[in-house]
């Protein structure tokens, strides 16, 4: 691939991550120079997949789009990657890295299954399966492109991915409710007397907060386990666990607002004043202060 084309592809990826995944943009650009491009490519791939429901509404067109991404991922491992900036950046990042294609394809399949799903997850276990198939896969990929092949890292990444995935869904509760989607597990809602409509109306109640508390507790448990396991990681793997900082910050803010997932301060705009705290956390974890 021509160097100019790769630079253009990476510029597109940087803009996508900075615009739609600023939390991860903040820590990614602090990584060693040789890791920034592959990490940004992976994050941009995730951004492209997660934006699909906002752009494609019909189920058949959704399936066509997801199949296109499957084929495009496979093309990234050939000499003729699809002429798409994210795929071109992925080609440069992962084409020669073992055990990466299956993670990318699992992300596509996991998100497609979620987009096709009409009902909330039935249980916390289903929520964890979604997080493992999406956020954990992304963390495994980050390890692969960084040259980390360590079972302790994979174990820690699995737990952290579940924490990240669950926390992201909690943070998106109001966003999803406005689009008639609910990710609070049905069994927990039933035990608390919460209906789908209670959530979809976007109004917090004590019972809804009780469900959110239980889901947040599960995320916190995975976060704690990931942190405990991180002590066993090789030095080069530890910076890849930086997404833990954002999860920790969000869960503490959620607790401060009494597990009201609809609190304006916890939405994208209201969360902005916490970016400085997040940046400080990242720098502390990187040992820069």
PyMOL commands that set and color helices and strands:
alter all, ss='L'
color gray80, all
select helices_A, chain A and resi 3-20+22-28+33-55+59-75+85-94+101-116+124-145+151-171+173-178+186-191+196-200+206-230+235-241+243-256+264-266+268-285
alter helices_A, ss='H'
color red, helices_A
deselect
rebuild
show_as cartoon
